Amino acid sequence: MGEISLCIMTRELCHELFRNWENDPAIYTDMALFKAYQYDEDAVNRYFDTKQNPSRVLLAIMKDGAPIGEIQLKQIDRERRECTLSIHMQNNTFKGCGYGTCAERLAVQYAFETLDLSAVNADTIIKNKRSQHVLEKAGFRFIKEENGFKYYRYER
């Protein structure tokens, strides 16, 4: 499988990630919104810039020195000591290989040990069975299904 690690996403890593990006139809509730991804340097810069704030940590999922996905710990609530996780793999080459499960486990560890949080939440649209499977393999507990989403939680 190869060693997976996480590091803080830099602008350069973000560009490297998105140069080989493919949009995943499984994350769209409305397929009319789905379209093939085309790399755009300015759009990636805007994306990266919008993720730079105190309520979010953007992490690169690294394999063999290259980014293969991203994990965000967002909606960080330091008072309640929890956040929400989102993960996206670069393309189908890296899906179904265990990388997402490993990355989610590392992200939970980062949230607990580095950010001193006590819970990580996640959600997925109901049709995204792969994401639900990965969350469950990584140790997340199913909480509820509501408004087209399944909600999960990982507590210390």
Secondary structure, 3 states (H helix, E strand, C coil): CCCEEEEECCHHHHHHHHHCCCCCHHHCCCHHHCCCCCCCHHHHHHHHHHCCCCCCEEEEEEECCEEEEEEEEEEEECCCCEEEEEEEECCHHHCCCCHHHHHHHHHHHHHHHCCCCCEEEEEEECCCHHHHHHHHHCCCEEEEEECCEEEEEEEC
